[in-house]
Amino acid sequence: MNRSTPSPENEAQRRIRVRTEAAPVLQRLVESQYIHSKQTILCFGCGRGTDLNWLKRRKFDAVGYDPHVPYGFSESPVTAFDLVLVVYLMTRLKTDEARKNALEKAFTYVRPGGTLLIASRYWMKYIDDPAQGREGAREHFAGLLEGCDTADVALLEIDSEDKAIAVAARRSGIYEPRFPITWIDNYDAMAALCERLAAESMVALDVETTLEEPRVLCTIQLGIEGSSWIIDALAMENLAPVKALMENDQVEKVIHNAFFEQQMLGKHGIKIHNILDTLPLSRQRHKKTVGLSHKLGDVCERELGVFLDKSNQTSDWTVRPLAPDQIQYAAIDVEVLVDLHPIFKPPKEPEILELFGD
């Protein structure tokens, strides 16, 4: 008998256990924005793909992998992902050794700064003392991941109807800011900054906005070599100093996907002159490579060898004060744009003057 093909009896038994709806915990994770459409997602141990198909119907960028050949997802992934889901797999594995091996393998598909997300309905079986509760289960999974380069392992706040828990293990290796970051929330400080930056040859620019239309400008990030600033646009009655800087032809503005910044600042009557847009430049640089992503994170990975944490991309930028990780996220984008500038616009080689003797 071909061992890769299940017998009719076993197949009938399996059908009894096959879920026809997406896991409730998965639905709660999507509702809570722990899973969102900006991520690349791998469903590890996806079985017949019920959860995977649910995600794909909702236009998530998701693929599946399950080493069990009859399920149809046995082709090993060849890339790393922002999010690797291990949903309801732990109890199907009968020993801690098997669970550890599965989690370690799943973790190899997580990109630096990405997340391995473990969801379990029967987490009670993994704790020795009932008083430990869900924290005991978190410690159990953290122990199974010992040896992986996790930055942290945390319980997620969800309320799933099947009482499942979700544990997120974040992979280390993400880019951390190198430059000091200054928060600006008064007009005089903004005016002084823009006057200072008017003397620079190049300034990196990025903005953060609300997600819903019509979008509202929340912050303006400006950066040069050695320093980054975040202007609280919500605190300003007008942005006249920013307008003067943006419309200064002598200062080059380095932006990724400048159309968005032009659109958002344009709502305030601000035009942007002298733009170096790294998005079309990246496309031009790699025009012979089909299917290559040109998102800022992918460009930084390809050109700088660094990995950006994009988990705050969908966060609420109207809340004050911003969380420390939001401050870092906002500042990092202009910091890396400063680093990308010489890659997409290399400095001119000095002219060599030949000296002629008599």
C-alpha positions, 0 to 999 in steps of 0.5 A: 500500500502507498503510505502517502495515501490514507485508507478509506476508513482512516479518511472517513475518521479524519473527516469527522474531525476536520473543521469546516469553519476558520478557527474562532481564535483566528477570527478574534486575532484578525478582529484585534488586528494582531493579524492584518493585511499588510503581513505576509503569512504562512499557515504552518501545519495547515491541514486541509487549509480551512484557516488558510482559505478563510484568510485568502478569501479575505485577501490576506497574503497567505500561503500554507505548508503541511508536511503531510503529503495528502493535504496538498501543502507539502512544498516547503516555503522558500522565503521568510514571513512576517507572521507564521501561524501554528493554529491548533497543531500542538495537541495533534503532536503527542510529545514535547519533543515533537512539539519542540521540533515543529515549533523550531521548524516553524520559527525558521520561516519567521523573518527578523522582527516577524512573529510566530503565533501559536494558538492552542485550545487545550493549553491546560494540559501543558501546565503542572499547577492550575494556579499558573493559568495561561501564564503557565502555558506561555512559559511552556511554549517559551521553553519549547522555543528555547534556543531560537532567537526570540526577542520576547514571548508574550500572551496576546489579549484575546477573548476566543469563544473556544477558550483558546490562548494565543502566544506570540514569539517575536524574532530578534534581528530588527533594525533599531534607531541609531540617531537621537529622536526629538519630539516636537509639539509646539510651533516655535520649535517646529519653526526653528527646526525647519529654519535649521534644515533649510541649510541642509542639502538633503532631508528625509521625509515621511508621514503617519496618518489615520487609516480611515478616509479621509485620512488625517495627517498625524505626524511629520518625520524629518531626518538627516545624518545623525538626527531624526525629528517627529513633528506632532501635526495634530498640535499645530494650527498651521504648518507654514514652516514646513511649507517653506522647507518643502518648497525650498528648491535647494533642499532635496527631499528623500521620500519613499512613494512620494505621491502619498506625502504629496497628497497628505501635505497637499491638503495643507497647501504644501507642495514638495519640490526637489524630490528623490523618490526611492520607490521608482528608483528601486523599480528602475534599479531592479527592472529585470527582476520580475515580481520583486517587492519595492515596499520600504521594508523590502528595499531596506532588506535588499539594499541595506541588509536590515529588517524593519519592524512594520507592526506599528504601521496600522496603529492609532497615530491620533493617541497622545502620547505616542507609545515608545515603539510608535516613536521608534517606528516613525523615526526609523523610516526617515533614518533608513531613507538617509542611508538609502540616499547615497545608494540611489544617488551615489556621490559623483566621483571627484574629477581627476586633474592631470598636471602637464609639465613643460 
